[in-house]
Amino acid sequence: IGPDTDRSDVWSRMPFLMALAQYHESLPDSQQARKQLVESVAYRFFMQVEERLQQATSVTSWSSYRAHDLIWSIHYFVDQLPTESKKAQWMLDVASLLHRMAFPWNEDWFNS
């Protein structure tokens, strides 16, 4: 989504993904083609995030602190899928990987 200037910076796209989720939710059921297009854009971005994380590209700085914004977006789109779908499980795995690589709030902030 947009130009890629820093492979470790996924945060710059997170507000757009949250807006896409809200747009998706606002579409009436009669707009299934448009809903599918929004889902496709989100899934392709999640694939890019997974590829970067698998290649050991760190989520740095602000992206690390705000990773849970992206995890929220992933969970929104998971909720649009059948519970037992492979895509839903794959997306939850991406969210889990992102959580592990993000800033450890529970260790470094809340326990200080």
N, C-alpha and C positions, 0 to 999 in steps of 0.2 A: 504494500500500500504506500504509494509515494516513492520519492527518491531515497536510495539507501546510502547514507553518508557515513554511518558508523554501525558496524555489525553488532556491537554490544549494546546499542541504544534501541530498545524496542518500546520504551516509554512514549516516545514521540508519536506512536501510532495508537497507544492505548486509549486516549480520549476519543479518538475516531471510532474505535471498536465499541466503546460504550455507547456512543451516539448511534452506531449501526444497530446495536441491540435494541435501543429504544425505538428506532425507526422500524425495525423488524416487528417489534411488539405492537406498534401502532397500525400496521397494515391489516386491512380486513382479510378474511379468509378468501375472498374473491380475487385477491392479488397473489395467488400462489407462485406464479412465475417470478414476481419481484422478490417474494420471500426467499425463494430458492437461490436467486442471484445473490442476495445479501448473505445467505448461509455459505454459498460457494466462496465469496470473497473472504469471509471470516475463516473458513477451513483452510484455504490456501495460505493465509497469513499464519495460522497455527502450525501448518507444516513447515513454514520457513523458520518459525521460532524453534520448533523441535530440531530441525536440521542444525541450526546454530548451536543449540545446547548440546547436541550429540557430538558436534565437532569441538567441544570444549571451549566455545566462545563464551566468555564470562558475561553475565548480566551485570553491568557496572553502574556505579553512581546512582543517579535518580531512578533508572530502570530497576535496579536492585531494591531500592526502598519502596517503590510503587508496584512491584511485581504482582501484588494481590489484586490490583485493578485488572490486570490481564487475566488472572485466575478467575475473577468474577465473570469476565466476558466469556471465558471458556465454559464455565458452568452454565451460563445462560444458554449458550448454543447446545450444550449437552442436553439440557432440558427440552430441547426441541426435537430430540431424536428418540426412537424407541429405546427403552431401558436396556435391553439386552444387545443392542447393536454393537458391532465391532468398532465402528467409528466413535461411539460414545465412550467405550473403554479406552480407545487410543487417546482421545482428548483428555480424559481424566488422568491418563499416564503422563501426558504433556504437562498438565497442571501440577501434578505431583513432582515432576522433575524441576519445573520452574520454582516451585516452593522450596525445594532442597537447595537450589542455587541462588535464591534471593537472600536479601539481608535477613539475618537470624534475629528477628525482633524479640522472641522469647528469651534468647540467650544474652543478647547485647543491650537490650533496652529495659525490659520489664524486670529483670533480675539484678539490676545494678543497685 
